Amino acid sequence: VGVWMKPHPRFVLVVIIIVPKITTYEFDTHMYRLTREELISRYQQESRINEDTEAIIKGHERHKQSEAELKKFFADSQFIPQDRLTKDIAAKADLVIALGGDDHLQYVSHFVDDA
């Protein structure tokens, strides 16, 4: 998880956004328009080994659990899908949270100024 915060007098936060990554599982189900079972079958046909398929599914589930935990504290409107993030949206935020791994952190950083 990466966090950028603009300097603020007395740390009064006004706008917080969370940018969850798009998991491999989400990307592939959207890209190929497949159900979970169909996607697993496709992975197996593409000769992905079972550990790789399992890692993709487990990674997706862990990410969704982390996202669900944050949704207990933040409004749905504060979650900005990765593919909808713009520099204008990031500029309006006092705090940007990148929910994902190193690559996602780097991706989100390109939208944040004054970090």
Residue pairs with C-beta under 8 A, 6 or more apart in sequence:
1 66
1 97
1 98
1 99
1 100
1 105
2 97
2 98
2 104
2 105
2 108
2 109
3 95
3 96
3 97
3 98
4 95
4 96
4 109
4 112
4 115
5 13
5 94
5 95
5 96
6 94
6 95
6 114
8 94
13 94
13 95
14 94
15 92
15 93
15 94
15 95
16 74
16 78
16 93
16 94
16 95
16 96
16 97
17 78
17 79
17 80
17 89
17 90
17 93
17 95
17 96
17 97
18 70
18 74
18 78
18 79
18 80
18 97
18 99
19 79
19 80
19 81
19 82
19 85
19 96
19 97
19 98
19 99
19 100
19 104
19 108
20 63
20 67
20 79
20 81
20 82
20 99
20 100
21 63
21 82
21 98
21 99
21 100
21 101
21 104
21 107
22 81
22 82
22 83
23 56
23 59
23 60
23 63
23 64
24 56
24 59
24 60
25 39
25 56
25 57
25 59
25 60
26 60
28 34
28 39
28 42
28 56
29 35
29 36
29 39
32 38
32 39
32 42
34 42
40 53
40 57
43 52
43 53
43 56
44 50
44 53
63 99
63 100
66 99
67 79
67 99
70 79
70 97
70 99
71 79
80 89
82 100
82 104
82 107
82 108
85 108
85 111
86 111
87 111
87 113
89 111
90 96
90 108
90 111
90 112
90 113
91 113
96 108
96 111
96 112
98 104
98 105
98 107
98 108
98 109
100 108
109 115
